[in-house]
Amino acid sequence: MRTARCLCGEVEIELAGAPILAATCHCDDCQAGSRMIEALPGSPTVLDAAAGTAYVHYRKDRVRILRGAERLRSLKLKPESPTNRMVTTCCNSAMLVTFDNALHWNPVYRGRLGADAPPVEMRVNTRFVPAGTSVPNDVPSYRSFPFSFVWRLLKARLAMAMGR
């Protein structure tokens, strides 16, 4: 069991069981969304030095808002986007990502887990890293989504379907 907390502690999200994976995404949408969040007054940093956003991916059925649900608001890059970057209204902390479509996982912003955050396992979509920016070689890096990333999401979906 892990708990994600906003900067001021008004919002808490319980994360049950092991995460699907922990990855840093460098795609252009994650960069734009993170910059949008960081532009909010008092927002904690979201992007790392290589323009990546670190997430811990959890099955949707293992994410529960313990308190402060009324303080979460959705930020979208475009009104028609299915991606909701959930940010607190109390301290502008990026908490998690939800989707309007039927995706079965929620990326939780790794920084909201504090010292309890699992280590990043991979960097994905590095083809979007801005020119002149170097990507650390601390974990494997992939220009897009590697098979291992997709496979772990698929395994999580199968486990959910089987009630495990």
N, C-alpha and C positions, 0 to 999 in steps of 0.2 A: 504494500500500500504506500502510495506517495501522495503528497499534497502540493498543488501549485497555488501560490499566493501572489496577489498583486503587491505592488511596492508598499502601499500603506496598510495592507492586511485586511481590507474590507471585503475582498472577494477570495474565496477558497474553492478549489476544485479537487475532488478526490479522484485518484487514479488507481484502479484496482488491478492487481496482477502484473505480470511482466509486460513491458512495452513490446510492440511489434518490432520497432527499430528506432534508433536515434541517428538522424542524418541532418546535414547542413545543406540547404538548397540555395543555389546561386542563380536560379532562373530569373528572367526579367520581371515576371509578375511578383515574385517574392521580394526582389529588390525594390520595386516600386511600392509595394504594400508596406514594407518595412520603413522606407523613407517617409511615407505618408504618416505612419504611426509616430516615428521619431520627430516629426514636425509639430506634433501636439505639445502643448505646454507641459513641462515636467516629465515627459515620457522617458522611461529608461531606454537605454541603447538596445537596439534589436539587431542591426547588422554588425557582422564582424569586420575585421580589416580587409578581408578578401571579398566583401560584398555578399556574404552568405548569411542566411537566417537559419539558426539551429532549432530543430524541432525534435520532440520525442513523440512518436506516433503510437497512439493507443486505439484499441478497438472502441467503437462508439458506445458499445454496451458496458464499457468499463470506465466511463467518464461520467462523474456526477458532480453537479454544482452543490457544494455544501452550504454556502452562504454568499449573499451578494448578487444573486442572479439578476436582480433589478438594476444592478449597476453595470451590466454588460451591454455594449452596443456593437452593432455590426458596422464595419467599414468595408466598402467594396470599391474596387478600382473603377468599375462601370456599373450602372444600375442593373444591367442584365446579367452580370457575372454571378455564377453559382457559388462563388467563394466568399465566405464571410470571415473577415479577420475580427475576432471578438476582442474588444478593448474596453477597459474599465472607464467609467465616467468619473470615478473618484480621483484617480492618479494617472490615467492614461497609460496603464500597463497593458501590453499585448499579452493575452492569456492563451487563446487557442484559436484554431481554425475550424469552422463548421462549413458544411456544404448544403446547398438547397436541393441537390440531386441525391441519389441513393447511395452515395459512397459510405462505406462501413467503418471508416476510421476518422479520428480527430488528431491532427497535429497539434501538440501543445508546445508553446514557446519554451524552449529548454531553460532559458534564464529565469523562468518563474518557479523552477523546482529547487533553486538554490543549491546547497551542498549535496542534496540528495539526487541531483540530476545524473542519469547514466551517461557514460562517456559517448561522444559522437563516434559512430562506426564508419561513416562514409560521407563524402561530399558528392553531391549530384548536380547535374546541369552546369558544370563548370565552363561550358562553351559560352556562357553569358557573362563571365567575369570581365569587368571592364579592362580595356587595353592598358598595359603598364602595371596591372595589379598582379601580384604573385599569389598563388594558392599554396598554402602550407602543405607539406608532405607528411603531416601527422597521421593521416588515415588515407585509405584508398580514395581516389578521386575519379569521377566518371563524367564524361561530356554530356551524357543524358541520364536516363534511369537504367541502371544495370539490371540484368535478369534477377540477381539476388534480391534487389529492392522489390521488384514486382512479385516475385515468388513469395516473399514474406507477407505481403499484403494479401495475396491470394490464399495462402495457408490460414491467415487470420479469418478471412471470410468463410472458408470451409469450416473452420472450428466453430464459428458463430452459428452457421447453418446446422451443425450437428449438435448444438447445445453444449459445447465444451468450453 
